[in-house]
Amino acid sequence: MTTRILTGITTTGTPHLGNYAGAIRPAIVASREANADSFYFLADYHALIKCDEPLRIQRSRLEIAATWLACGLDVNKATFYRQSDIPEIPELTWLLTCVAAKGLLNRAHAYKASVDKNVELGEDPDAGVTMGLFSYPVLMAADILMFNAHKVPVGRDQIQHVEMARDIGQRFNHLFGQGKELFTLPEAVIEEGVATLPGLDGRKMSKSYDNTIPLFGSAKQLKDAIAHIVTDSRLPGEPKDPDNSHLFTLYQAFATPAQQAEFRAELRAGLAWGEAKQRLFQLLDSELGEARERYQALIERPADLEDVLLAGAAKARKIATPFLGELREAVGLRSFREQVQVAGAGKKKAAKAARFVSFRDDDGSFRFRLLDAAGEQLLLSTAFADGKSAGQVSKRLQAGDALDIREQADGFGLWLDGELVGESPAFADATARAAAILRLREALAPQE
């Protein structure tokens, strides 16, 4: 079974060594699993909640995108995109906002922390609180539910947001699903084995503490940062305690078991702190050197990064666009062009029949989808310049015109008069594709 994994990276700063060890490296490793369907995105809408510096957000988007690619993310396997390139996300956010209970959002940790701080200072409880901050959990729910992620790797401080996404998705399913689970309910994943690195002063590495080690600075910047790691006052020749050394913890996160054992023995034998820092520098420079060169090359070619992200967005929207159409229909936002195949007398109700759903795409073109009786998409049309053209094709299909169905890649295409007019979703195997073709033929069979 394929497991869909989704992770967002807020674009408000420059990635540091702690980000790499704690999030980027394990996520890239996970994306290489045979049964993983990974979605990684730049959460630049989320960044607007925390930062009002446009240049900083723009630079951060560039740096974070370059970092993931330099570290080895395979965009042919994973779907890598910017949140702001998926217009379906804010629309879904509104649909979810309309079912999200205010009481649920009142309990969000970030909002409560702001209120508590204001009360402590004797100010209005909501002073400085924006609707972006208050509604943050709904936007995060939209990120997750849009792609029906099974698992969402998060830090412990984000577990609540995944649970809120479950609550909101469950309520939407109950109100509009008509017995069908529109949204997969996600599961938060806490990776206990992933390193939380100490910073230069021993506290958790964070830009908030100004104690970070740059991930892709120059070798000199890396060496200078390591030189500032706080150590105890034990002199060369005096035994050091590896288990209480921030420097050893950093070394341990990147070394092999054999290297760790050797370094531990040398510290206990009295290795000087200066030499120990040199060993750490050599280890990190060896690990990051090639990736640093790739990063610098990517930073110098922002247009290439743009192409990668737009390709990822197009890939993501192949899922998001038809799914949002289904959700719009579920809540009653249906096109007046919608045509429903009505069975003859004595047949089941029309609601149980296959149906066409027309919609207008973001580029102004017109499309239609054919949904089977269970509401699953059988066909997504190609783009038409006007609604009349799209309507004529769907009318011909309903009239029983001969079907020219051609298998292609993991799905099939439908042709009329030698032109492709629609394509199916991708299927897991040939059996699933054959079953879908049969449902398509049944759906388009002339009604008696």
C-alpha positions in Angstrom: 0.0 0.0 0.0 1.3 3.5 -0.9 1.5 5.9 2.0 1.1 9.6 1.2 3.4 11.8 3.4 3.2 15.6 3.5 5.5 18.1 5.0 5.5 21.9 4.9 8.5 24.2 5.4 7.7 27.8 6.5 9.7 30.3 4.5 10.8 32.8 7.1 14.6 32.2 7.4 17.7 30.6 6.2 18.1 26.8 6.8 20.7 25.9 9.5 22.3 22.7 10.6 19.5 21.9 13.0 16.9 22.1 10.2 18.9 19.8 8.1 19.4 17.1 10.8 15.9 17.4 12.3 13.7 17.7 9.2 15.3 17.9 5.8 17.6 14.9 5.9 15.1 12.4 7.4 12.3 13.7 5.0 14.5 13.1 2.0 15.5 9.6 3.2 11.8 8.8 3.7 10.9 10.0 0.2 13.1 7.3 -1.3 11.0 4.5 0.3 9.3 2.4 -2.4 5.9 2.8 -0.8 6.1 6.5 -0.2 4.2 9.2 -2.1 5.8 12.3 -0.7 4.5 15.9 -0.9 6.9 18.6 0.3 6.0 22.3 0.0 7.2 25.8 0.8 4.6 27.2 3.2 4.9 30.7 2.0 1.3 31.6 2.9 2.1 30.6 6.5 5.1 32.8 6.4 2.9 35.9 6.0 1.5 35.2 9.4 4.9 35.5 11.1 6.7 37.9 8.9 5.9 41.3 7.2 9.2 41.7 5.4 8.6 40.8 1.7 12.3 40.7 0.8 13.0 38.2 3.7 10.2 35.9 2.6 11.3 36.1 -1.0 14.9 35.3 -0.1 13.9 32.5 2.2 11.7 30.8 -0.5 14.8 30.8 -2.7 17.2 29.5 -0.1 14.9 26.8 1.2 14.0 25.5 -2.3 17.7 25.4 -3.2 18.5 23.6 0.1 16.1 20.8 -0.5 17.3 20.2 -4.0 21.0 20.5 -3.0 20.4 17.9 -0.3 19.2 15.4 -2.8 15.4 15.6 -3.0 14.4 13.8 -6.2 11.5 15.8 -7.7 10.7 13.0 -10.1 9.7 10.9 -7.1 8.4 13.6 -4.7 6.0 16.4 -5.4 7.8 19.6 -4.5 5.9 22.9 -4.8 5.1 26.3 -3.3 1.9 26.6 -1.3 1.1 29.9 -3.1 1.2 28.2 -6.5 -1.9 26.1 -5.6 -4.9 28.4 -5.8 -7.1 25.5 -4.6 -5.5 25.7 -1.2 -7.0 29.1 -0.1 -10.4 28.1 -1.6 -10.4 24.9 0.4 -9.4 26.9 3.4 -12.6 28.9 3.1 -14.7 25.7 2.7 -13.1 24.4 5.9 -13.4 27.7 7.7 -17.2 27.4 7.2 -17.3 24.2 9.2 -14.5 24.8 11.7 -15.8 25.6 15.2 -14.5 28.8 16.7 -14.2 27.0 20.0 -11.8 24.6 18.4 -9.6 27.5 17.1 -9.8 29.2 20.5 -7.8 26.3 21.9 -4.9 26.5 19.4 -1.6 26.9 21.2 -0.3 29.8 19.2 -3.5 31.9 19.7 -3.7 31.0 23.4 -0.1 31.9 24.0 -0.7 35.4 22.4 -3.8 35.9 24.6 -2.0 34.8 27.7 0.8 37.2 27.0 -1.5 40.1 26.5 -3.4 39.3 29.7 -0.2 39.1 31.6 0.8 42.6 30.3 -2.7 44.0 31.1 -3.6 44.6 27.5 -6.7 43.6 25.5 -6.6 39.8 25.1 -6.7 40.0 21.3 -4.2 42.9 21.0 -2.0 42.3 17.9 -3.8 39.0 17.0 -4.5 38.8 13.3 -7.1 36.6 11.7 -4.1 34.9 10.0 -2.7 33.8 13.4 -6.2 32.8 14.6 -7.1 30.8 11.4 -3.6 29.3 11.0 -4.9 25.8 11.9 -7.5 25.9 9.2 -4.9 26.8 6.5 -2.8 23.9 7.8 -5.8 21.6 7.6 -6.3 22.6 4.0 -2.7 21.9 3.2 -3.1 18.4 4.6 -6.6 17.5 3.5 -6.2 18.8 -0.1 -3.9 15.9 -0.8 -5.4 13.4 1.6 -2.1 12.8 3.3 -2.0 9.7 5.5 1.0 10.8 7.6 2.3 14.2 8.5 5.8 14.3 10.2 5.7 17.2 12.7 7.4 18.4 15.9 5.6 17.8 19.1 4.4 21.5 19.1 2.5 20.8 15.9 0.6 17.7 16.9 -2.4 19.7 17.8 -2.7 21.2 14.3 -2.8 17.7 12.8 -5.5 16.7 15.3 -7.5 19.8 14.3 -7.2 18.9 10.7 -8.7 15.5 11.6 -11.5 17.2 13.5 -12.3 19.6 10.7 -12.0 16.9 8.0 -14.3 14.6 10.0 -17.0 17.3 10.4 -16.8 18.1 6.6 -17.2 14.4 5.8 -20.2 14.1 8.1 -21.9 17.2 6.7 -21.3 16.7 3.0 -19.9 13.2 2.4 -23.3 11.5 2.1 -21.7 8.3 3.4 -18.5 8.8 1.5 -15.2 9.8 3.1 -14.2 12.8 1.1 -11.2 13.5 3.2 -8.6 11.0 4.5 -8.1 11.7 8.2 -4.3 12.3 8.7 -2.0 10.9 11.4 0.7 12.9 13.0 4.1 11.2 13.0 6.7 12.0 15.6 10.1 10.7 14.6 11.7 10.0 17.9 15.0 9.0 16.4 15.5 12.3 14.6 18.2 14.5 16.1 17.3 17.7 17.9 20.7 19.5 17.7 22.0 21.9 20.4 23.2 25.3 19.2 26.4 27.1 20.0 25.3 27.7 23.6 23.8 24.3 24.3 20.2 25.3 23.9 18.1 24.0 21.0 19.6 25.3 17.8 17.2 28.2 16.7 17.4 31.5 15.0 15.4 32.8 18.0 18.4 32.2 20.2 21.0 33.3 17.6 22.9 30.2 18.2 22.8 28.4 14.8 25.5 26.9 12.6 25.0 27.8 9.0 24.1 24.9 6.7 25.6 26.2 3.5 27.8 29.1 4.5 31.4 29.0 3.3 33.9 26.6 4.9 35.4 29.5 6.8 31.9 30.5 8.2 31.3 26.9 9.2 34.7 26.8 11.0 34.2 30.1 12.7 30.8 29.0 14.0 32.1 25.8 15.4 34.9 27.7 17.1 32.2 29.5 19.2 30.6 26.3 20.6 30.6 26.6 24.3 32.7 23.9 26.1 33.8 23.5 29.7 37.1 24.6 31.1 39.0 21.3 31.1 42.5 21.7 29.7 44.2 19.5 27.0 45.1 16.2 28.6 42.2 16.3 31.0 39.5 13.7 30.4 36.3 15.1 28.9 32.7 13.8 29.4 31.2 13.1 25.9 27.7 12.6 27.3 27.6 16.1 28.7 29.3 17.8 25.7 27.2 19.8 23.1 30.1 19.4 20.7 29.9 15.6 20.9 26.1 15.6 20.4 26.7 17.5 17.2 29.4 15.1 16.1 27.2 12.2 16.9 24.4 13.4 14.6 26.7 13.0 11.5 29.2 10.4 12.4 29.2 6.6 11.8 29.1 4.4 14.9 32.8 3.7 14.5 33.6 7.4 14.3 31.5 8.1 17.3 33.2 5.4 19.3 36.7 6.7 18.3 35.8 10.3 19.1 34.3 9.3 22.5 37.5 7.5 23.4 39.7 10.4 22.4 37.7 12.9 24.5 37.9 10.6 27.5 41.7 10.3 26.9 42.0 14.1 27.1 41.7 15.4 23.5 41.9 19.2 23.5 38.7 21.1 22.8 40.4 23.0 20.0 41.3 19.7 18.3 37.9 18.3 19.0 36.3 21.3 17.2 38.6 20.8 14.3 37.4 17.1 14.0 33.8 18.3 14.0 34.6 20.8 11.3 36.2 18.2 9.1 33.3 15.8 9.6 30.7 18.5 8.7 32.7 19.9 5.8 33.0 16.4 4.4 29.2 15.8 4.7 28.1 19.1 3.4 30.8 20.1 0.9 29.3 18.7 -2.3 25.8 19.8 -1.3 27.2 23.3 -0.6 28.5 23.5 -4.2 25.1 22.3 -5.6 23.4 24.9 -3.4 25.5 27.8 -4.6 24.9 26.8 -8.2 21.2 26.7 -7.6 21.1 30.0 -5.9 22.8 31.5 -8.9 20.1 30.1 -11.2 16.8 31.2 -9.7 15.0 30.7 -13.0 15.9 27.0 -12.8 14.4 26.8 -9.3 11.3 28.5 -10.6 10.9 25.9 -13.3 11.2 23.1 -10.8 8.6 24.6 -8.5 6.1 25.4 -11.2 6.5 21.8 -12.5 5.8 20.6 -9.0 2.8 22.8 -8.7 1.4 21.5 -12.0 1.8 18.0 -10.7 0.1 18.8 -7.5 -2.8 20.6 -9.2 -3.6 17.5 -11.3 -4.8 16.2 -7.9 -6.1 19.4 -6.3 -8.2 20.8 -9.2 -10.5 17.9 -9.8 -10.7 17.2 -6.1 -11.7 20.7 -5.3 -14.4 20.4 -8.0 -15.8 17.4 -6.2 -15.8 19.3 -2.9 -17.5 22.3 -4.5 -20.2 20.0 -5.8 -20.5 18.4 -2.4 -21.3 21.7 -0.7 -23.7 22.8 -3.5 -21.4 25.1 -5.5 -22.5 23.5 -8.8 -22.4 24.7 -12.3 -25.8 25.5 -14.0 -24.4 23.6 -17.0 -24.3 20.4 -15.0 -26.1 17.6 -16.8 -27.3 14.5 -15.1 -27.9 11.3 -16.9 -31.4 10.3 -15.9 -32.4 6.6 -16.0 -35.7 5.6 -17.5 -38.8 4.7 -15.7 -38.3 2.0 -13.0 -34.6 2.7 -12.8 -32.7 4.1 -9.8 -32.9 7.7 -8.9 -30.8 10.1 -11.0 -28.6 10.9 -8.0 -27.2 7.4 -8.4 -26.3 7.8 -12.1 -23.0 9.0 -13.6 -22.9 12.7 -14.2 -21.0 15.5 -15.9 -19.7 18.4 -14.0 -18.6 21.5 -15.8 -16.2 24.1 -14.5 -14.0 27.0 -15.5 -10.2 26.7 -15.0 -7.9 29.4 -13.6 -6.6 30.2 -17.1 -10.2 30.9 -18.3 -10.6 27.7 -20.3 -13.6 25.4 -19.8 -13.5 21.7 -18.7 -15.8 19.0 -17.5 -15.5 16.0 -15.4 -17.4 12.7 -15.6 -18.1 11.2 -12.2 -19.4 7.7 -11.7 -22.4 6.8 -9.5 -20.1 6.8 -6.4 -18.8 10.2 -7.2 -15.4 9.1 -8.3 -13.8 10.7 -11.3 -13.7 8.7 -14.5 -12.6 11.4 -16.9 -11.2 15.0 -16.9 -11.7 16.8 -20.2 -9.1 18.7 -22.1 -9.3 22.5 -22.0 -11.9 24.2 -24.3 -11.8 27.9 -25.3 -15.5 28.4 -24.4 -18.3 26.7 -22.5 -20.3 26.0 -25.7 -17.5 23.8 -27.1 -17.1 21.9 -23.8 -20.9 21.4 -23.7 -21.1 20.1 -27.3 -18.5 17.4 -26.5 -20.2 16.3 -23.3 -23.5 16.2 -25.1 -22.1 14.0 -27.8 -20.7 11.6 -25.2 -24.1 11.4 -23.6 -25.8 10.9 -26.9 -23.9 7.6 -27.3 -21.3 8.5 -29.9 -18.8 5.7 -30.6 -16.1 5.7 -27.9 -12.4 5.6 -28.9 -10.6 4.7 -25.7 -6.8 4.4 -25.8 -4.6 3.2 -23.0 -1.8 5.5 -22.1 0.8 5.3 -19.3 -1.1 4.5 -16.1 -4.5 5.6 -17.4 -6.4 6.1 -20.7 -7.5 8.8 -23.0 -10.9 9.3 -24.8 -10.9 10.5 -28.4 -13.5 12.0 -30.7 -13.0 12.6 -34.4 -9.3 11.8 -33.9 -8.8 14.4 -31.2 -8.1 13.7 -27.5 -11.1 15.1 -25.5 -10.4 13.7 -22.0 -8.1 11.7 -19.8 -8.6 9.4 -16.8 -6.8 9.6 -13.5 -3.7 7.4 -13.0 -4.4 3.8 -11.8 -2.4 1.5 -9.6 -2.4 -1.3 -12.1 -3.9 -2.6 -15.4 -6.8 -4.3 -13.5 -7.9 -1.1 -12.0 -7.6 0.7 -15.3 -9.7 -2.0 -17.1 -12.4 -1.7 -14.4 -12.5 2.0 -14.9 -12.8 1.7 -18.6 -15.8 -0.7 -18.1 -17.4 1.9 -15.7 -16.8 4.6 -18.3 -18.5 2.5 -21.1 -21.5 1.8 -18.8 -21.8 5.5 -17.8 -21.8 6.6 -21.4 -24.0 3.7 -22.7 -27.2 5.1 -24.5 -30.2 5.2 -22.1 -33.3 3.2 -23.1 
